[in-house]
């Protein structure tokens, strides 16, 4: 892989991320229901997909320290977006789930993601869209595969 291509991709990724952040600010991320925070957004996506899970599971899936998850959980509980309950199987542990408000927030996040994806795809013709999606699927699979040493 050439250093020039790596630099070029880095530049394009930076420009796309910046454009999406600006678009999010103009349209209010999550439709103004919650400030933009990639960690929060990813936590909510996992909770939506899984229904309920322990904070330790979020830390593992997101590859962040448990203390970071704990701080985020505290904030999201205070905002009424997630709830924390004692685990029925292990009273020492807690499980997290979305509240009704949390379900509304994740729905708004998904709507924003779809608007962003639509904006990106609109710059390409059908053949280019298929090629982009194919390439991104390959990159995603590679990046989410087994971690080194694990």
C-alpha positions as CSV (number, residue, x, y, z in Angstrom):
1,X,0.0,0.0,0.0
2,X,1.4,3.4,-0.9
3,X,1.9,6.2,1.5
4,X,0.3,8.5,-1.0
5,X,-2.9,6.5,-1.1
6,X,-3.0,6.3,2.6
7,X,-2.6,10.0,2.9
8,X,-5.3,10.6,0.2
9,X,-7.7,8.2,1.9
10,X,-7.1,10.0,5.3
11,X,-7.8,13.3,3.7
12,X,-11.1,12.1,2.1
13,X,-12.2,10.5,5.4
14,X,-11.5,13.7,7.3
15,X,-13.4,15.8,4.8
16,X,-16.4,13.4,4.8
17,X,-16.5,13.2,8.6
18,X,-16.2,17.0,8.8
19,X,-19.0,17.4,6.3
20,X,-21.2,15.0,8.2
21,X,-20.5,16.8,11.5
22,X,-21.4,20.1,10.0
23,X,-24.6,18.6,8.5
24,X,-25.4,17.2,11.9
25,X,-25.0,20.6,13.5
26,X,-27.2,22.2,10.9
27,X,-29.9,19.6,11.3
28,X,-29.2,19.0,15.0
29,X,-27.7,15.5,15.6
30,X,-30.4,13.0,16.7
31,X,-32.9,15.7,15.8
32,X,-31.8,17.7,18.9
33,X,-32.7,15.0,21.3
34,X,-29.1,14.4,22.5
35,X,-25.7,16.1,21.8
36,X,-23.5,14.3,19.3
37,X,-21.3,11.8,21.1
38,X,-20.1,8.8,19.1
39,X,-19.8,6.6,22.2
40,X,-23.3,7.3,23.3
41,X,-24.6,6.7,19.8
42,X,-22.8,3.4,19.6
43,X,-24.0,2.3,23.0
44,X,-27.6,3.1,22.1
45,X,-27.2,1.1,18.8
46,X,-26.0,-1.9,20.8
47,X,-28.8,-1.7,23.3
48,X,-31.3,-1.4,20.5
49,X,-29.9,-4.5,18.8
50,X,-29.6,-6.6,21.9
51,X,-32.4,-5.3,24.1
52,X,-30.5,-5.6,27.3
53,X,-26.9,-6.1,28.2
54,X,-24.3,-5.5,31.0
55,X,-22.0,-2.5,31.0
56,X,-19.0,-4.8,30.7
57,X,-20.4,-6.1,27.4
58,X,-20.6,-2.6,26.0
59,X,-17.0,-2.0,27.1
60,X,-15.9,-5.2,25.4
61,X,-17.8,-4.6,22.2
62,X,-16.7,-0.9,21.9
63,X,-13.1,-1.6,23.1
64,X,-13.2,1.2,25.7
65,X,-12.4,1.0,29.4
66,X,-15.2,0.1,31.8
67,X,-14.8,3.4,33.6
68,X,-15.6,5.2,30.3
69,X,-18.7,3.1,30.0
70,X,-19.6,3.8,33.6
71,X,-19.4,7.5,33.1
72,X,-21.5,7.3,29.9
73,X,-24.1,5.1,31.6
74,X,-24.5,7.6,34.4
75,X,-25.0,10.4,32.0
76,X,-27.5,8.5,29.8
77,X,-29.4,7.3,32.9
78,X,-29.7,10.9,34.2
79,X,-31.0,12.0,30.8
80,X,-33.7,9.2,30.9
81,X,-32.3,7.5,27.8
82,X,-31.3,4.2,29.3
83,X,-32.3,2.4,32.5
84,X,-30.1,0.3,34.8
85,X,-31.6,-2.6,36.7
86,X,-30.3,-5.4,38.9
87,X,-29.6,-8.5,36.9
88,X,-32.2,-11.2,37.8
89,X,-29.6,-13.9,37.4
90,X,-26.8,-12.1,39.3
91,X,-28.0,-9.5,41.9
92,X,-24.5,-8.0,42.0
93,X,-24.6,-7.1,38.4
94,X,-26.7,-4.6,36.5
95,X,-28.3,-4.8,33.0
96,X,-29.0,-1.8,30.8
97,X,-31.8,-1.2,28.4
98,X,-33.3,1.7,26.5
99,X,-36.2,3.7,27.9
100,X,-39.0,4.9,25.7
101,X,-37.2,8.1,25.3
102,X,-34.0,6.2,24.4
103,X,-35.9,4.3,21.7
104,X,-37.0,7.7,20.3
105,X,-33.4,9.0,20.4
106,X,-31.9,5.9,18.6
107,X,-34.7,6.2,16.0
108,X,-33.6,9.9,15.4
109,X,-30.0,8.8,15.2
110,X,-30.8,6.2,12.6
111,X,-32.8,8.8,10.6
112,X,-29.8,11.1,10.6
113,X,-27.5,8.3,9.6
114,X,-29.8,7.5,6.6
115,X,-29.8,11.2,5.6
116,X,-26.0,11.2,5.7
117,X,-25.8,8.0,3.7
118,X,-28.2,9.3,1.1
119,X,-26.2,12.5,0.8
120,X,-23.0,10.5,0.2
121,X,-24.6,8.1,-2.3
122,X,-26.3,11.0,-4.2
123,X,-22.8,12.1,-5.5
124,X,-22.4,8.7,-7.3
125,X,-24.1,7.0,-10.2
126,X,-25.5,3.4,-9.7
127,X,-22.3,1.6,-10.7
128,X,-20.2,3.8,-8.4
129,X,-22.6,3.2,-5.5
130,X,-22.4,-0.5,-5.9
131,X,-18.6,-0.3,-6.1
132,X,-18.4,1.9,-3.0
133,X,-20.8,-0.4,-1.0
134,X,-18.8,-3.5,-2.0
135,X,-15.5,-1.9,-1.0
136,X,-16.9,-0.7,2.3
137,X,-18.3,-4.1,3.1
138,X,-14.8,-5.6,2.5
139,X,-13.1,-3.0,4.6
140,X,-15.7,-3.4,7.4
141,X,-15.3,-7.1,7.4
142,X,-11.5,-6.8,7.6
143,X,-11.6,-4.2,10.4
144,X,-14.1,-6.1,12.5
145,X,-12.5,-9.5,12.1
146,X,-10.5,-11.2,14.8
147,X,-8.1,-8.9,16.6
148,X,-4.4,-9.5,16.5
149,X,-3.4,-11.7,19.4
150,X,-7.0,-12.8,20.0
